[in-house]
């Protein structure tokens, strides 16, 4: 009888014949579209943020939905509030949970209002209220200021979401830097609020090691496909200025190094494409989650680039499939 590995992964997802032609064509178009764009570190973060908001970079400007609502929560700093943005499902009377969302942007770019279409789609997929948190951005606010805003917002929602939204906080999630912050926030709550139970985490192509795992070094394309090593290095330096590699491996910064043993880990969904320099982060963090007794679901998308779930679902098969998987995960774990 042949030996079977105790750890398995669907290797077919990584083979060239798994790549669908529309995905390949989109990747090529993205590389061509963005190859003349300056890096945010070349223009400066403030100017680049404005360029993104006004459509002055190669990528489309964000879509801001009129259906969004806004409010703020108090922070640990007297006199400073944290802005929040609310996306409610169209079938509002059936809401059964609140999902706290943390946006992408390398801890440096974007904001709580820059992912409206995705968050509205998630709200409708799972009948949840999605609350996007406007955490402070680097380099103006380096670590730990951004994570602290996430912790404060989560604690506020634990206390007030039932009265304000008619449902309890049950889920945390985010994309890229937001996936990292969602993981840090979950670990914070597991330690500081051990009686509080999360129903699940949604971690889309998160960065869990800010000293960077091998795929960041190895991944190369003819032109930048959304994210590459150089961009990540600048993001990391802005977020953790002056910190050495060893210092960045502190679990409070890089949750990959957290000792998960003995923690009451919630179910976690990890998603990533094979054309993503952060692929190791999802594969290895999902494995570690399972090794520590948690339910870790890893979904791999052949040839999908970093950020794929943010693409319009009608233009990207991977985005459409990713959104459906997120919806299924949330619906299956909502506590009645």
C-alpha positions in Angstrom: 0.0 0.0 0.0 1.5 3.4 -1.0 2.2 5.9 1.8 -0.2 8.8 2.0 0.7 12.2 3.4 -0.9 13.4 6.6 -0.9 16.9 5.0 -2.7 17.2 1.6 -3.2 20.0 -0.8 -4.9 20.0 -4.2 -1.7 20.2 -6.4 -3.8 20.5 -9.5 -4.6 24.1 -8.6 -0.9 25.0 -9.2 -0.5 23.3 -12.6 -0.4 25.4 -15.8 -3.4 23.6 -17.3 -5.6 24.8 -14.3 -5.3 28.4 -15.6 -8.4 29.5 -17.5 -7.8 31.7 -20.6 -9.9 34.6 -19.4 -7.8 34.7 -16.2 -4.5 34.6 -18.1 -5.7 37.4 -20.4 -6.8 39.6 -17.5 -3.4 39.1 -15.8 -1.6 40.2 -19.0 -3.9 43.2 -19.4 -3.3 44.2 -15.7 0.4 44.1 -16.1 0.3 46.2 -19.3 -2.2 48.6 -17.7 -0.2 49.4 -14.6 3.5 49.1 -15.8 3.8 52.9 -16.2 2.3 53.8 -12.8 4.6 55.3 -10.2 4.9 53.6 -6.9 3.2 55.3 -4.0 6.5 55.8 -2.3 7.6 57.9 -5.3 4.7 60.3 -5.2 4.3 60.2 -1.4 1.4 58.5 0.4 -0.9 61.6 0.6 -0.7 62.4 -3.1 -1.1 58.8 -4.1 -4.2 58.3 -2.0 -5.8 61.3 -3.7 -4.7 59.9 -7.1 -6.4 56.6 -6.4 -9.6 58.3 -5.2 -9.8 60.5 -8.3 -8.9 57.9 -10.9 -5.5 59.3 -11.7 -3.7 55.9 -11.5 -4.1 53.1 -14.0 -6.6 51.2 -11.9 -10.2 52.4 -11.7 -11.1 54.8 -8.9 -13.2 53.4 -6.1 -17.0 53.2 -6.4 -18.7 54.9 -3.5 -22.3 53.6 -2.9 -25.0 56.0 -1.8 -26.6 53.2 0.3 -23.6 53.3 2.7 -24.1 54.8 6.2 -21.4 56.3 8.4 -20.8 56.6 12.1 -17.8 56.7 14.4 -16.7 54.9 17.6 -14.5 56.2 20.4 -10.9 55.3 20.5 -8.5 54.8 23.4 -7.2 58.4 22.8 -9.4 61.0 24.4 -11.1 63.2 21.8 -10.3 61.0 18.8 -13.0 58.9 17.1 -12.6 56.0 14.5 -14.7 56.4 11.4 -16.8 53.5 10.3 -18.9 52.7 7.2 -21.9 50.5 7.2 -23.2 48.2 4.4 -26.6 46.6 5.1 -28.1 43.8 3.0 -31.1 44.6 0.8 -33.2 42.2 2.9 -32.4 44.1 6.1 -35.0 42.5 8.3 -33.2 39.1 8.1 -29.9 40.3 9.5 -28.4 37.8 11.9 -24.8 38.9 12.4 -22.3 41.7 12.1 -19.1 41.4 10.1 -16.3 43.8 11.0 -14.2 44.5 7.9 -10.7 45.8 7.6 -9.7 47.2 4.2 -6.7 46.5 2.0 -4.0 49.0 1.0 -0.7 47.9 2.5 -1.5 49.6 5.9 -0.8 52.8 4.0 -3.5 53.4 1.3 -7.2 53.2 0.8 -9.9 53.6 3.5 -13.1 52.4 5.0 -15.0 53.7 2.0 -12.9 52.2 -0.8 -14.4 48.7 -1.1 -18.1 49.5 -1.1 -19.2 47.1 -4.0 -17.4 44.1 -2.4 -18.9 44.8 1.1 -22.4 45.3 -0.3 -22.1 42.0 -2.1 -20.9 40.2 1.0 -23.8 41.8 3.0 -26.3 40.4 0.4 -24.6 37.0 0.1 -24.8 36.3 3.8 -27.5 38.7 5.2 -25.0 40.4 7.5 -24.3 44.0 8.3 -20.7 44.8 7.3 -18.9 47.5 9.3 -15.7 48.8 7.6 -13.2 50.4 10.0 -11.2 53.5 9.1 -8.1 52.6 11.0 -5.1 55.0 11.0 -2.6 54.6 8.1 1.2 54.5 7.9 3.6 56.2 7.6 1.9 59.0 9.5 0.7 56.4 12.0 3.1 53.4 12.2 2.6 50.3 14.2 0.9 49.8 16.6 -1.5 52.7 15.9 -3.5 51.1 13.1 -4.0 47.7 14.9 -5.0 49.6 18.1 -7.9 51.2 16.2 -9.0 47.8 15.0 -8.9 46.5 18.6 -10.9 49.5 19.9 -13.5 49.2 17.1 -13.9 45.4 17.8 -14.4 46.0 21.5 -17.0 48.7 20.8 -18.9 46.4 18.5 -18.9 43.6 21.0 -20.7 46.0 23.4 -22.9 47.9 21.1 -23.7 46.0 17.8 -26.8 44.3 19.2 -28.4 47.7 20.2 -27.2 49.6 17.1 -27.6 47.0 14.3 -29.9 44.3 15.8 -27.3 41.6 15.6 -24.1 40.6 17.4 -20.5 40.8 16.2 -19.7 37.4 14.9 -17.2 37.8 12.1 -13.9 39.6 11.4 -12.3 39.8 7.9 -10.3 41.7 5.4 -8.1 41.6 2.4 -4.3 41.8 2.2 -3.2 44.2 5.0 -6.8 44.0 6.2 -6.5 40.2 6.5 -3.4 40.7 8.6 -5.2 43.2 10.8 -8.2 40.9 11.1 -5.9 38.1 12.3 -4.2 40.4 14.9 -7.6 41.6 16.1 -8.9 38.0 16.5 -5.8 37.1 18.5 -6.2 40.2 20.6 -9.8 39.3 21.4 -9.0 35.6 22.1 -6.6 36.8 24.8 -8.3 39.9 26.2 -12.0 38.8 25.8 -11.8 35.0 26.3 -15.5 34.7 27.0 -16.3 36.3 23.6 -16.9 33.8 20.7 -16.3 34.6 17.1 -18.1 32.6 14.5 -15.4 33.0 11.9 -12.6 34.8 10.2 -12.5 35.7 6.4 -8.8 36.2 5.5 -8.4 37.0 1.8 -4.7 36.9 0.6 -3.5 38.2 4.0 0.1 39.1 5.0 0.9 37.2 8.2 4.7 37.5 8.3 6.0 41.1 7.9 9.5 39.7 7.7 8.2 38.1 4.5 8.0 34.4 3.6 9.9 32.8 0.7 7.2 33.3 -2.0 7.8 37.1 -1.7 11.4 36.6 -2.7 10.7 33.9 -5.4 7.6 35.3 -7.2 8.4 37.2 -10.4 6.4 38.3 -13.4 7.5 40.3 -16.5 5.8 43.4 -15.1 4.3 44.0 -11.6 1.0 42.1 -11.3 -0.7 44.2 -8.5 1.9 43.4 -5.8 5.5 42.5 -5.8 8.5 42.4 -3.4 9.5 46.0 -3.9 6.0 47.3 -3.1 5.8 45.0 0.0 9.1 46.2 1.3 8.0 49.8 1.1 4.7 49.0 2.8 6.6 47.1 5.5 9.1 50.0 6.0 6.3 52.5 6.3 4.4 50.4 8.8 7.3 49.2 10.9 10.0 51.9 10.5 13.4 51.1 12.0 12.4 47.6 13.0 14.8 44.7 12.2 13.7 41.4 10.7 13.7 39.8 14.1 11.7 42.6 15.6 9.1 42.3 12.8 8.7 38.6 13.8 7.2 39.6 17.1 3.8 37.9 17.2 2.1 41.3 17.9 3.3 42.3 14.4 3.5 39.0 12.5 0.8 36.6 13.7 2.5 33.7 11.9 4.8 33.5 14.9 2.0 33.5 17.5 1.8 30.4 19.7 -1.8 29.3 18.9 -1.8 26.3 21.2 -4.5 26.5 23.9 -6.4 29.3 22.2 -10.1 28.8 21.3 -9.6 29.3 17.6 -12.6 30.3 15.5 -13.2 28.8 12.0 -11.0 30.6 9.5 -11.3 30.9 5.7 -8.1 31.6 3.9 -8.2 32.5 0.2 -5.3 33.3 -2.2 -4.5 33.0 -5.9 -1.4 31.3 -7.3 -0.2 34.5 -8.9 0.3 36.2 -5.6 3.6 36.9 -3.8 1.7 36.3 -0.5 0.6 32.8 -1.4 2.9 31.2 1.3 1.2 33.3 3.9 -2.2 31.8 3.3 -1.0 28.2 2.8 1.2 28.2 5.9 -1.1 30.1 8.2 -4.0 27.8 7.3 -1.8 24.8 8.0 -0.7 26.2 11.3 -4.3 27.0 12.2 -5.3 23.4 11.6 -2.2 22.1 13.5 -3.4 24.1 16.5 -6.9 22.6 16.5 -8.7 25.2 14.5 -10.9 24.8 11.5 -8.8 26.3 8.7 -10.3 26.2 5.2 -7.8 27.1 2.4 -9.2 27.9 -1.1 -6.7 28.4 -3.9 -7.5 30.1 -7.1 -5.4 29.2 -10.1 -3.6 32.2 -11.6 -5.6 34.7 -9.6 -3.5 37.7 -8.7 -3.3 39.6 -5.5 -6.6 41.5 -4.8 -8.7 39.3 -7.1 -11.8 39.3 -5.0 -11.9 43.1 -5.4 -12.4 42.8 -9.1 -16.0 43.1 -10.6 -17.5 39.6 -10.4 -19.0 40.0 -13.9 -15.4 40.6 -15.2 -13.5 38.0 -13.2 -14.4 34.4 -12.7 -12.1 34.2 -9.7 -13.8 37.2 -8.0 -17.2 35.6 -8.7 -16.2 32.3 -7.2 -14.4 33.9 -4.3 -17.4 36.0 -3.3 -19.6 32.8 -3.5 -17.2 31.0 -1.2 -17.1 33.8 1.3 -20.9 33.9 1.3 -21.1 30.1 1.9 -18.6 30.3 4.7 -20.5 33.1 6.5 -24.0 31.5 6.0 -22.8 28.2 7.3 -21.4 29.6 10.6 -23.9 32.3 11.7 -25.1 31.6 15.1 -28.9 31.8 15.4 
